Amino acid sequence: MSNPTNPFEQMMKQMQDMAKSMAPGMDAFSPKAFEAMWQTMPKDIMEMAFGKGLNPDGLDAKTRLLLTLAGLTMQGAQADTAVRMTVRHAREAGATDAEIAETIASMAMFAGVPATTRAMELAREVMGGETEEGKDT
């Protein structure tokens, strides 16, 4: 093969060039900047929308968000924005950094170490530091 470039990279480059030609401002697009535009929902609203507001005897928003984080980790932590936003919202709903780390770590047996490592890296971006025992984040 005369061109050593990965076919997937070539396809992505073509799609990016096409997007830039249709919307010139796309060359400055930053997924993290877009993510920063999404505000964290207040705990009361989360509880009303998908916590005890739906079912007074059911799961609270914090538990639902930790379950969502476990599911995202199981999928290989491929959706960076979804993982970071779920961690951000889980913290707002009352989850501690230790609970978030434990949720991710418990998926290692099912999702594998690479997926849990990636999820933890994304979570640490939100938590702003290490989650090792004894460290305050």
Backbone hydrogen bonds, N-H to C=O, Kabsch-Sander energy under -0.5 kcal/mol:
donor,donor_aa,acceptor,acceptor_aa,energy
10,Q,6,N,-2.1
11,M,7,P,-2.4
12,M,8,F,-2.6
13,K,9,E,-2.5
14,Q,10,Q,-2.3
15,M,11,M,-2.3
16,Q,12,M,-2.6
17,D,13,K,-2.6
18,M,14,Q,-2.3
19,A,15,M,-2.5
20,K,16,Q,-2.4
21,S,17,D,-2.0
22,M,18,M,-1.7
23,A,19,A,-2.3
26,M,23,A,-2.8
27,D,24,P,-1.3
28,A,25,G,-1.6
29,F,26,M,-1.5
34,F,30,S,-2.4
35,E,31,P,-2.5
36,A,32,K,-2.0
37,M,33,A,-0.8
37,M,34,F,-0.8
38,W,34,F,-0.5
38,W,35,E,-1.3
39,Q,37,M,-0.6
45,I,42,P,-0.5
46,M,42,P,-2.2
47,E,43,K,-2.6
48,M,44,D,-2.1
49,A,45,I,-2.9
50,F,46,M,-2.8
51,G,47,E,-1.4
53,G,47,E,-2.3
54,L,51,G,-1.4
55,N,51,G,-0.9
58,G,55,N,-2.7
64,R,60,D,-2.2
65,L,61,A,-2.6
66,L,62,K,-2.2
67,L,63,T,-2.3
68,T,64,R,-2.2
69,L,65,L,-2.4
70,A,66,L,-2.1
71,G,67,L,-2.3
72,L,68,T,-2.6
73,T,69,L,-2.2
74,M,70,A,-2.4
75,Q,71,G,-1.5
76,G,73,T,-1.9
77,A,72,L,-2.2
80,D,78,Q,-1.3
83,V,79,A,-2.5
84,R,80,D,-2.7
85,M,81,T,-2.8
86,T,82,A,-2.2
87,V,83,V,-2.5
88,R,84,R,-2.4
89,H,85,M,-2.6
90,A,86,T,-2.6
91,R,87,V,-2.4
92,E,88,R,-1.7
93,A,89,H,-2.1
94,G,91,R,-1.3
95,A,90,A,-2.8
100,I,96,T,-2.2
101,A,97,D,-2.6
102,E,98,A,-2.4
103,T,99,E,-2.2
104,I,100,I,-2.2
105,A,101,A,-2.9
106,S,102,E,-2.3
107,M,104,I,-1.5
108,A,105,A,-1.7
110,F,107,M,-0.8
111,A,107,M,-3.9
112,G,107,M,-0.7
112,G,108,A,-1.3
116,T,112,G,-1.9
117,T,113,V,-2.9
118,R,114,P,-2.2
119,A,115,A,-2.4
120,M,116,T,-2.3
121,E,117,T,-2.2
122,L,118,R,-2.1
123,A,119,A,-2.5
124,R,120,M,-2.6
125,E,121,E,-1.3
126,V,122,L,-1.0
126,V,123,A,-0.5
127,M,123,A,-2.8
128,G,124,R,-1.8
129,G,124,R,-0.9
135,K,132,E,-2.0
137,T,135,K,-0.5
